[in-house]
Amino acid sequence: MRHFKTLAELAACVGQEVATSEWITISQEQVNQFAEATGDHQWIHVDVDRAKAGPFGAPIAHGFLTLSLLPVFFESAMVIEQSDMGVNYGLNRVRFTGPVPVGSRLRARMTLLAAEPVAGDGVQLTWGVAVEREGVDKPVCVAESLVRRYP
């Protein structure tokens, strides 16, 4: 886990890979709960028997479930001591580049692409995030995530 004392210290890392998160294991229970929350009950996610015979050989996580884990990845990857609030501001680009079979372990690598001041003494951080699946060379999700942090 990376530790930063201030937002300015983090902002000085523009252009660098800043942190790598802890691994998270994707469970069928998570997939089912995500399906309930979003109404996306497609069989490749929730019908275990049918999914085993499907194109991926197992049920897979929703792409948006993988994306929704970004805050968890950030939380496990870094601490900014003098910033007690952050808000998701949006996404510039997202691609789901590979399947995430249930039981997969995921982690994220975060590269700080930009840091710009915003009102309220905050900083808007633009992150390049690559979500990796253990044992697979190519990321399963790449995203440009905008986060606003405040002291």
BALUM-44557 format. One record per residue (C-alpha): residue number from 1; z, y, x; residue in one letter. Coordinates in Angstrom, 2 decimals. Layout:
N
 seq       Z       Y       X type
 NUM       Z       Y       X    a
...
***
This chain:
151
 seq       Z       Y       X type
   1    0.00    0.00    0.00    m
   2   -0.93    3.46    1.29    r
   3    1.64    6.24    1.08    h
   4    0.71    9.92    0.91    f
   5    3.25   12.71    0.86    k
   6    1.02   15.32   -0.82    t
   7   -2.26   15.66   -2.68    l
   8   -3.56   17.69    0.28    a
   9   -2.86   14.76    2.60    e
  10   -4.87   12.47    0.32    l
  11   -7.67   15.05   -0.07    a
  12   -8.10   15.05    3.71    a
  13   -9.38   11.46    3.38    c
  14  -12.69   12.38    1.68    v
  15  -15.41   10.07    2.93    g
  16  -13.02    7.27    3.84    q
  17  -12.05    3.96    2.30    e
  18   -8.49    4.87    1.42    v
  19   -6.88    1.74    0.01    a
  20   -7.25   -1.81   -1.22    t
  21   -5.28   -3.00   -4.23    s
  22   -3.23   -6.12   -4.71    e
  23   -4.95   -9.18   -6.20    w
  24   -4.80   -9.67   -9.98    i
  25   -5.48  -13.02  -11.64    t
  26   -7.46  -12.87  -14.89    i
  27   -6.00  -15.16  -17.56    s
  28   -7.48  -16.44  -20.80    q
  29   -4.56  -14.78  -22.59    e
  30   -5.63  -11.38  -21.18    q
  31   -9.22  -12.00  -22.27    v
  32   -8.10  -13.01  -25.76    n
  33   -5.83   -9.96  -26.07    q
  34   -8.65   -7.70  -24.95    f
  35  -10.94   -9.31  -27.55    a
  36   -8.33   -8.62  -30.24    e
  37   -7.86   -5.02  -29.13    a
  38  -11.59   -4.24  -29.00    t
  39  -13.07   -6.56  -31.63    g
  40  -15.38   -8.13  -29.03    d
  41  -15.02  -11.84  -29.78    h
  42  -18.25  -13.03  -28.17    q
  43  -18.02  -16.76  -27.45    w
  44  -18.57  -16.38  -23.68    i
  45  -15.14  -14.73  -23.61    h
  46  -12.99  -16.49  -26.21    v
  47  -14.48  -19.92  -27.03    d
  48  -13.28  -21.94  -24.04    v
  49  -15.09  -25.18  -24.91    d
  50  -18.40  -23.53  -25.70    r
  51  -18.14  -21.28  -22.64    a
  52  -17.66  -24.31  -20.37    k
  53  -21.10  -25.48  -21.47    a
  54  -22.55  -21.95  -21.22    g
  55  -24.34  -20.15  -18.41    p
  56  -21.19  -19.38  -16.38    f
  57  -19.45  -22.76  -16.72    g
  58  -16.27  -21.13  -18.01    a
  59  -15.17  -18.23  -20.21    p
  60  -15.63  -14.88  -18.51    i
  61  -13.74  -11.61  -18.78    a
  62  -15.30   -8.73  -20.64    h
  63  -16.86   -6.18  -18.29    g
  64  -14.79   -3.49  -19.95    f
  65  -11.63   -5.55  -19.34    l
  66  -12.44   -5.51  -15.63    t
  67  -13.04   -1.75  -15.81    l
  68   -9.80   -1.19  -17.74    s
  69   -7.86   -2.60  -14.78    l
  70   -8.70    0.41  -12.58    l
  71   -5.33    2.12  -13.24    p
  72   -3.49   -1.09  -12.26    v
  73   -5.55   -1.35   -9.07    f
  74   -4.79    2.27   -8.16    f
  75   -1.08    1.83   -8.88    e
  76   -0.81   -1.18   -6.57    s
  77   -2.86    0.47   -3.81    a
  78   -1.26    3.85   -3.20    m
  79    1.63    6.20   -3.83    v
  80    1.42    9.99   -3.73    i
  81    5.02   11.13   -3.38    e
  82    4.58   14.72   -4.55    q
  83    2.37   13.89   -7.54    s
  84    4.07   12.57  -10.64    d
  85    1.17   12.68  -13.08    m
  86   -2.42   11.52  -13.10    g
  87   -4.98   11.36  -15.87    v
  88   -8.27    9.54  -16.14    n
  89  -10.97   12.18  -16.43    y
  90  -13.96    9.91  -16.83    g
  91  -16.61    7.89  -15.11    l
  92  -19.88    8.98  -13.57    n
  93  -21.36    5.55  -13.05    r
  94  -20.38    1.97  -13.82    v
  95  -22.17   -1.30  -13.16    r
  96  -20.99   -4.84  -13.91    f
  97  -22.66   -6.69  -11.06    t
  98  -21.24  -10.19  -11.46    g
  99  -19.31  -12.43  -13.86    p
 100  -15.52  -12.76  -13.77    v
 101  -14.62  -16.31  -14.84    p
 102  -11.14  -16.75  -16.27    v
 103   -8.80  -17.67  -13.42    g
 104  -10.56  -15.35  -10.97    s
 105   -8.57  -13.14   -8.67    r
 106   -9.71   -9.52   -8.44    l
 107   -8.86   -6.58   -6.26    r
 108  -10.37   -3.14   -5.75    a
 109  -11.38   -1.14   -2.71    r
 110  -11.20    2.62   -3.19    m
 111  -13.24    5.17   -1.27    t
 112  -12.47    8.85   -1.81    l
 113  -15.81   10.58   -2.43    l
 114  -14.60   14.08   -3.32    a
 115  -11.45   16.13   -3.91    a
 116  -11.74   19.42   -5.80    e
 117   -9.01   21.79   -7.03    p
 118   -8.48   22.09  -10.79    v
 119   -6.30   24.39  -12.90    a
 120   -2.59   23.71  -12.88    g
 121   -2.42   23.09   -9.12    d
 122   -4.17   19.79   -9.63    g
 123   -6.88   17.96   -7.74    v
 124   -9.83   16.13   -9.24    q
 125  -10.48   13.03   -7.17    l
 126  -13.81   11.24   -7.31    t
 127  -13.40    7.62   -6.29    w
 128  -15.96    5.00   -5.42    g
 129  -14.39    1.76   -6.57    v
 130  -15.67   -1.72   -5.77    a
 131  -13.93   -4.53   -7.68    v
 132  -14.08   -7.74   -5.67    e
 133  -13.73  -11.32   -6.86    r
 134  -12.00  -13.59   -4.38    e
 135  -14.49  -15.88   -2.64    g
 136  -17.57  -13.89   -3.70    v
 137  -19.39  -11.54   -1.31    d
 138  -20.83   -9.14   -3.91    k
 139  -18.53   -6.91   -6.01    p
 140  -18.25   -7.78   -9.71    v
 141  -17.95   -4.13  -10.76    c
 142  -18.75   -0.85   -9.05    v
 143  -17.68    2.43  -10.57    a
 144  -17.34    6.10   -9.78    e
 145  -14.01    7.07  -11.29    s
 146  -12.72   10.60  -11.83    l
 147   -8.95   11.07  -11.75    v
 148   -7.00   14.31  -11.99    r
 149   -3.67   14.35  -10.19    r
 150   -0.98   16.97  -10.57    y
 151    2.17   17.79   -8.57    p
***
